[in-house]
């Protein structure tokens, strides 16, 4: 066992002693446009094979902030024992493009740009100073955006696409809820912050949840949407309903007959069986309407 460990140690030393060295010259700042999209790499002054340069840049995409290049090279050596790059920088700064865009645009606190991709299919930008990079202004209409980056020093322009989203409070089901469930309560849900480019989709009238029923099964811990519900029938035609008449401080309650079905918020016709008079009332609860709103 001792001989095996010694042999492995000697092999490791030999690999490092006889590994080919090469130089990579890079600016101090590396901007990550997209971790996964790196099929076009920036031109770099280097004596290293192309695969070594690509591997090094891909490695930096896993970090953010100031990083010692000696630390990166230590990780790099574990994968490329036959090549040892030498960098001109002792420290580099790695910045995701999302961070730059959102800081430059000075958007409202609840707005941000996400899902950013390079239209030029470039994964990285190499700059001497991140402050040299400017971003075109965007309208605050949510959804897909084309984003223009400009380097004044390099006289270069890059185009990206992204999505302007908003931070909102959404409601999530605490448990699985079946299709056509009518006995819903506010306590069946909890709220959580999400980001979306379509906030209206998630504006569910949670205070009126007892007036609706599900039109699909709801999955636990999934945000509920407006289209997941429909108002349930609260009044059936020809049934007796409680009608409240309001006129300023005056309030009178009496019984009327509904002439049609009604859901929450519907205006329906009601008949007074004694006077035969027909009035319009607004459905506000089960078998309850309000007149004179």
LINHUVEN-V411292 format. One record per residue. N is the residue number from 1. RES is the residue in three letters. SS is DSSP state (A for helix, B for strand, O for the rest). PSI is psi in whole degrees, -180 to 180 (NA if undefined). D_LAST is the distance of its C-alpha to the last C-alpha in whole Angstrom. Layout:
n:N res:RES ss:SS psi:PSI d_last:D_LAST
n:N res:RES ss:SS psi:PSI d_last:D_LAST
This chain:
n:1 res:UNK ss:O psi:-43 d_last:91
n:2 res:UNK ss:A psi:-40 d_last:92
n:3 res:UNK ss:A psi:-36 d_last:94
n:4 res:UNK ss:A psi:-45 d_last:91
n:5 res:UNK ss:A psi:-42 d_last:89
n:6 res:UNK ss:A psi:-41 d_last:92
n:7 res:UNK ss:A psi:-44 d_last:92
n:8 res:UNK ss:A psi:-39 d_last:88
n:9 res:UNK ss:A psi:-42 d_last:88
n:10 res:UNK ss:A psi:-41 d_last:91
n:11 res:UNK ss:A psi:-41 d_last:89
n:12 res:UNK ss:A psi:-43 d_last:86
n:13 res:UNK ss:A psi:-43 d_last:88
n:14 res:UNK ss:A psi:-40 d_last:90
n:15 res:UNK ss:A psi:-41 d_last:87
n:16 res:UNK ss:A psi:-36 d_last:86
n:17 res:UNK ss:A psi:-39 d_last:89
n:18 res:UNK ss:A psi:4 d_last:90
n:19 res:UNK ss:O psi:140 d_last:86
n:20 res:UNK ss:B psi:135 d_last:86
n:21 res:UNK ss:B psi:149 d_last:84
n:22 res:UNK ss:B psi:162 d_last:82
n:23 res:UNK ss:B psi:141 d_last:80
n:24 res:UNK ss:B psi:122 d_last:77
n:25 res:UNK ss:B psi:116 d_last:76
n:26 res:UNK ss:O psi:153 d_last:72
n:27 res:UNK ss:O psi:177 d_last:70
n:28 res:UNK ss:O psi:-25 d_last:68
n:29 res:UNK ss:B psi:130 d_last:65
n:30 res:UNK ss:B psi:119 d_last:64
n:31 res:UNK ss:B psi:124 d_last:60
n:32 res:UNK ss:B psi:111 d_last:59
n:33 res:UNK ss:O psi:-43 d_last:57
n:34 res:UNK ss:O psi:129 d_last:56
n:35 res:UNK ss:O psi:-39 d_last:58
n:36 res:UNK ss:O psi:-21 d_last:59
n:37 res:UNK ss:O psi:94 d_last:59
n:38 res:UNK ss:O psi:35 d_last:63
n:39 res:UNK ss:O psi:-13 d_last:64
n:40 res:UNK ss:B psi:119 d_last:65
n:41 res:UNK ss:O psi:148 d_last:67
n:42 res:UNK ss:O psi:154 d_last:68
n:43 res:UNK ss:O psi:133 d_last:71
n:44 res:UNK ss:O psi:139 d_last:73
n:45 res:UNK ss:B psi:112 d_last:77
n:46 res:UNK ss:B psi:150 d_last:78
n:47 res:UNK ss:O psi:7 d_last:81
n:48 res:UNK ss:O psi:153 d_last:80
n:49 res:UNK ss:O psi:153 d_last:79
n:50 res:UNK ss:A psi:-40 d_last:76
n:51 res:UNK ss:A psi:-29 d_last:74
n:52 res:UNK ss:A psi:-43 d_last:75
n:53 res:UNK ss:A psi:-45 d_last:73
n:54 res:UNK ss:A psi:-42 d_last:70
n:55 res:UNK ss:A psi:-39 d_last:70
n:56 res:UNK ss:A psi:-45 d_last:70
n:57 res:UNK ss:A psi:-41 d_last:67
n:58 res:UNK ss:A psi:-37 d_last:65
n:59 res:UNK ss:A psi:-41 d_last:66
n:60 res:UNK ss:A psi:-25 d_last:65
n:61 res:UNK ss:O psi:-14 d_last:61
n:62 res:UNK ss:O psi:2 d_last:61
n:63 res:UNK ss:O psi:168 d_last:61
n:64 res:UNK ss:O psi:140 d_last:59
n:65 res:UNK ss:B psi:-164 d_last:60
n:66 res:UNK ss:B psi:131 d_last:64
n:67 res:UNK ss:B psi:136 d_last:67
n:68 res:UNK ss:B psi:130 d_last:70
n:69 res:UNK ss:A psi:-25 d_last:72
n:70 res:UNK ss:A psi:-34 d_last:75
n:71 res:UNK ss:A psi:-42 d_last:72
n:72 res:UNK ss:A psi:-42 d_last:71
n:73 res:UNK ss:A psi:-31 d_last:74
n:74 res:UNK ss:A psi:-43 d_last:75
n:75 res:UNK ss:A psi:-39 d_last:72
n:76 res:UNK ss:A psi:-40 d_last:74
n:77 res:UNK ss:A psi:-28 d_last:77
n:78 res:UNK ss:O psi:-22 d_last:76
n:79 res:UNK ss:O psi:-24 d_last:75
n:80 res:UNK ss:O psi:78 d_last:78
n:81 res:UNK ss:O psi:-22 d_last:81
n:82 res:UNK ss:O psi:-8 d_last:83
n:83 res:UNK ss:B psi:132 d_last:82
n:84 res:UNK ss:B psi:99 d_last:81
n:85 res:UNK ss:B psi:149 d_last:79
n:86 res:UNK ss:B psi:124 d_last:79
n:87 res:UNK ss:B psi:149 d_last:77
n:88 res:UNK ss:O psi:-19 d_last:77
n:89 res:UNK ss:O psi:138 d_last:74
n:90 res:UNK ss:O psi:-23 d_last:74
n:91 res:UNK ss:B psi:136 d_last:70
n:92 res:UNK ss:B psi:161 d_last:68
n:93 res:UNK ss:B psi:122 d_last:64
n:94 res:UNK ss:B psi:124 d_last:62
n:95 res:UNK ss:B psi:125 d_last:58
n:96 res:UNK ss:B psi:141 d_last:55
n:97 res:UNK ss:A psi:-30 d_last:54
n:98 res:UNK ss:A psi:-40 d_last:50
n:99 res:UNK ss:A psi:-41 d_last:51
n:100 res:UNK ss:A psi:-47 d_last:53
n:101 res:UNK ss:A psi:-48 d_last:50
n:102 res:UNK ss:A psi:-29 d_last:47
n:103 res:UNK ss:A psi:-33 d_last:49
n:104 res:UNK ss:A psi:-36 d_last:50
n:105 res:UNK ss:A psi:-19 d_last:46
n:106 res:UNK ss:O psi:51 d_last:45
n:107 res:UNK ss:O psi:167 d_last:41
n:108 res:UNK ss:O psi:156 d_last:38
n:109 res:UNK ss:O psi:-31 d_last:39
n:110 res:UNK ss:O psi:6 d_last:37
n:111 res:UNK ss:B psi:147 d_last:38
n:112 res:UNK ss:B psi:163 d_last:42
n:113 res:UNK ss:B psi:131 d_last:44
n:114 res:UNK ss:B psi:-179 d_last:45
n:115 res:UNK ss:B psi:50 d_last:47
n:116 res:UNK ss:B psi:132 d_last:50
n:117 res:UNK ss:B psi:148 d_last:53
n:118 res:UNK ss:B psi:126 d_last:56
n:119 res:UNK ss:O psi:-21 d_last:56
n:120 res:UNK ss:O psi:3 d_last:59
n:121 res:UNK ss:O psi:36 d_last:60
n:122 res:UNK ss:B psi:132 d_last:61
n:123 res:UNK ss:O psi:-25 d_last:61
n:124 res:UNK ss:B psi:149 d_last:62
n:125 res:UNK ss:B psi:137 d_last:63
n:126 res:UNK ss:B psi:120 d_last:65
n:127 res:UNK ss:B psi:156 d_last:65
n:128 res:UNK ss:O psi:-30 d_last:67
n:129 res:UNK ss:O psi:126 d_last:64
n:130 res:UNK ss:A psi:-25 d_last:60
n:131 res:UNK ss:A psi:-17 d_last:59
n:132 res:UNK ss:A psi:-16 d_last:61
n:133 res:UNK ss:B psi:124 d_last:58
n:134 res:UNK ss:B psi:156 d_last:55
n:135 res:UNK ss:B psi:134 d_last:52
n:136 res:UNK ss:O psi:150 d_last:50
n:137 res:UNK ss:O psi:147 d_last:47
n:138 res:UNK ss:O psi:147 d_last:44
n:139 res:UNK ss:O psi:160 d_last:40
n:140 res:UNK ss:O psi:18 d_last:37
n:141 res:UNK ss:O psi:127 d_last:36
n:142 res:UNK ss:O psi:154 d_last:36
n:143 res:UNK ss:B psi:-162 d_last:39
n:144 res:UNK ss:B psi:139 d_last:43
n:145 res:UNK ss:B psi:146 d_last:45
n:146 res:UNK ss:B psi:129 d_last:48
n:147 res:UNK ss:B psi:129 d_last:50
n:148 res:UNK ss:B psi:123 d_last:53
n:149 res:UNK ss:B psi:140 d_last:55
n:150 res:UNK ss:B psi:133 d_last:58
n:151 res:UNK ss:B psi:114 d_last:61
n:152 res:UNK ss:O psi:-39 d_last:63
n:153 res:UNK ss:O psi:-42 d_last:66
n:154 res:UNK ss:O psi:-10 d_last:67
n:155 res:UNK ss:O psi:45 d_last:65
n:156 res:UNK ss:B psi:152 d_last:63
n:157 res:UNK ss:B psi:139 d_last:60
n:158 res:UNK ss:B psi:144 d_last:58
n:159 res:UNK ss:B psi:135 d_last:55
n:160 res:UNK ss:B psi:163 d_last:53
n:161 res:UNK ss:B psi:147 d_last:49
n:162 res:UNK ss:B psi:-178 d_last:47
n:163 res:UNK ss:B psi:124 d_last:43
n:164 res:UNK ss:B psi:122 d_last:41
n:165 res:UNK ss:B psi:165 d_last:38
n:166 res:UNK ss:B psi:144 d_last:36
n:167 res:UNK ss:B psi:124 d_last:36
n:168 res:UNK ss:B psi:168 d_last:32
n:169 res:UNK ss:B psi:123 d_last:31
n:170 res:UNK ss:B psi:163 d_last:31
n:171 res:UNK ss:B psi:141 d_last:31
n:172 res:UNK ss:B psi:145 d_last:34
n:173 res:UNK ss:B psi:132 d_last:34
n:174 res:UNK ss:O psi:-21 d_last:36
n:175 res:UNK ss:O psi:169 d_last:38
n:176 res:UNK ss:O psi:132 d_last:38
n:177 res:UNK ss:B psi:128 d_last:35
n:178 res:UNK ss:O psi:166 d_last:36
n:179 res:UNK ss:O psi:143 d_last:34
n:180 res:UNK ss:O psi:25 d_last:31
n:181 res:UNK ss:O psi:127 d_last:31
n:182 res:UNK ss:O psi:-23 d_last:27
n:183 res:UNK ss:O psi:67 d_last:28
n:184 res:UNK ss:O psi:144 d_last:27
n:185 res:UNK ss:O psi:155 d_last:27
n:186 res:UNK ss:A psi:-31 d_last:27
n:187 res:UNK ss:A psi:-10 d_last:30
n:188 res:UNK ss:A psi:-5 d_last:32
n:189 res:UNK ss:B psi:156 d_last:31
n:190 res:UNK ss:B psi:159 d_last:33
n:191 res:UNK ss:B psi:152 d_last:32
n:192 res:UNK ss:B psi:150 d_last:35
n:193 res:UNK ss:B psi:133 d_last:36
n:194 res:UNK ss:B psi:169 d_last:37
n:195 res:UNK ss:B psi:141 d_last:38
n:196 res:UNK ss:B psi:157 d_last:36
n:197 res:UNK ss:O psi:7 d_last:36
n:198 res:UNK ss:O psi:73 d_last:33
n:199 res:UNK ss:A psi:-33 d_last:30
n:200 res:UNK ss:A psi:-28 d_last:27
n:201 res:UNK ss:A psi:-28 d_last:29
n:202 res:UNK ss:A psi:7 d_last:29
n:203 res:UNK ss:O psi:81 d_last:25
n:204 res:UNK ss:O psi:130 d_last:24
n:205 res:UNK ss:O psi:76 d_last:21
n:206 res:UNK ss:A psi:-30 d_last:23
n:207 res:UNK ss:A psi:-17 d_last:21
n:208 res:UNK ss:A psi:22 d_last:19
n:209 res:UNK ss:A psi:-25 d_last:22
n:210 res:UNK ss:A psi:-7 d_last:22
n:211 res:UNK ss:A psi:0 d_last:20
n:212 res:UNK ss:B psi:170 d_last:23
n:213 res:UNK ss:B psi:160 d_last:26
n:214 res:UNK ss:B psi:145 d_last:29
n:215 res:UNK ss:O psi:2 d_last:30
n:216 res:UNK ss:O psi:162 d_last:34
n:217 res:UNK ss:O psi:136 d_last:36
n:218 res:UNK ss:B psi:134 d_last:35
n:219 res:UNK ss:O psi:138 d_last:38
n:220 res:UNK ss:O psi:139 d_last:39
n:221 res:UNK ss:O psi:24 d_last:39
n:222 res:UNK ss:O psi:135 d_last:37
n:223 res:UNK ss:B psi:135 d_last:34
n:224 res:UNK ss:O psi:152 d_last:31
n:225 res:UNK ss:O psi:160 d_last:30
n:226 res:UNK ss:A psi:-42 d_last:26
n:227 res:UNK ss:A psi:-3 d_last:28
n:228 res:UNK ss:A psi:-9 d_last:30
n:229 res:UNK ss:B psi:160 d_last:26
n:230 res:UNK ss:B psi:150 d_last:24
n:231 res:UNK ss:B psi:132 d_last:21
n:232 res:UNK ss:O psi:162 d_last:22
n:233 res:UNK ss:B psi:121 d_last:21
n:234 res:UNK ss:B psi:-23 d_last:19
n:235 res:UNK ss:B psi:134 d_last:19
n:236 res:UNK ss:O psi:143 d_last:22
n:237 res:UNK ss:O psi:138 d_last:22
n:238 res:UNK ss:O psi:6 d_last:23
n:239 res:UNK ss:O psi:155 d_last:22
n:240 res:UNK ss:B psi:136 d_last:20
n:241 res:UNK ss:B psi:158 d_last:17
n:242 res:UNK ss:B psi:120 d_last:15
n:243 res:UNK ss:B psi:130 d_last:12
n:244 res:UNK ss:B psi:125 d_last:10
n:245 res:UNK ss:B psi:127 d_last:8
n:246 res:UNK ss:B psi:135 d_last:7
n:247 res:UNK ss:B psi:92 d_last:8
n:248 res:UNK ss:O psi:-130 d_last:10
n:249 res:UNK ss:O psi:-9 d_last:12
n:250 res:UNK ss:B psi:132 d_last:12
n:251 res:UNK ss:B psi:124 d_last:11
n:252 res:UNK ss:B psi:135 d_last:13
n:253 res:UNK ss:B psi:133 d_last:14
n:254 res:UNK ss:B psi:173 d_last:16
n:255 res:UNK ss:B psi:133 d_last:17
n:256 res:UNK ss:B psi:166 d_last:17
n:257 res:UNK ss:B psi:127 d_last:19
n:258 res:UNK ss:B psi:136 d_last:18
n:259 res:UNK ss:O psi:-2 d_last:19
n:260 res:UNK ss:O psi:167 d_last:19
n:261 res:UNK ss:O psi:158 d_last:20
n:262 res:UNK ss:B psi:140 d_last:17
n:263 res:UNK ss:B psi:172 d_last:17
n:264 res:UNK ss:O psi:130 d_last:15
n:265 res:UNK ss:O psi:-11 d_last:12
n:266 res:UNK ss:O psi:145 d_last:13
n:267 res:UNK ss:B psi:120 d_last:11
n:268 res:UNK ss:B psi:159 d_last:13
n:269 res:UNK ss:B psi:141 d_last:14
n:270 res:UNK ss:B psi:146 d_last:15
n:271 res:UNK ss:B psi:133 d_last:18
n:272 res:UNK ss:O psi:111 d_last:18
n:273 res:UNK ss:O psi:-23 d_last:22
n:274 res:UNK ss:O psi:-49 d_last:23
n:275 res:UNK ss:O psi:-12 d_last:22
n:276 res:UNK ss:O psi:10 d_last:22
n:277 res:UNK ss:O psi:142 d_last:18
n:278 res:UNK ss:B psi:130 d_last:16
n:279 res:UNK ss:B psi:169 d_last:12
n:280 res:UNK ss:B psi:134 d_last:10
n:281 res:UNK ss:B psi:154 d_last:9
n:282 res:UNK ss:B psi:130 d_last:8
n:283 res:UNK ss:B psi:123 d_last:11
n:284 res:UNK ss:B psi:-11 d_last:11
n:285 res:UNK ss:B psi:-180 d_last:15
n:286 res:UNK ss:O psi:122 d_last:18
n:287 res:UNK ss:O psi:33 d_last:17
n:288 res:UNK ss:B psi:131 d_last:14
n:289 res:UNK ss:B psi:162 d_last:10
n:290 res:UNK ss:B psi:135 d_last:7
n:291 res:UNK ss:B psi:145 d_last:6
n:292 res:UNK ss:O psi:28 d_last:4
n:293 res:UNK ss:O psi:NA d_last:0
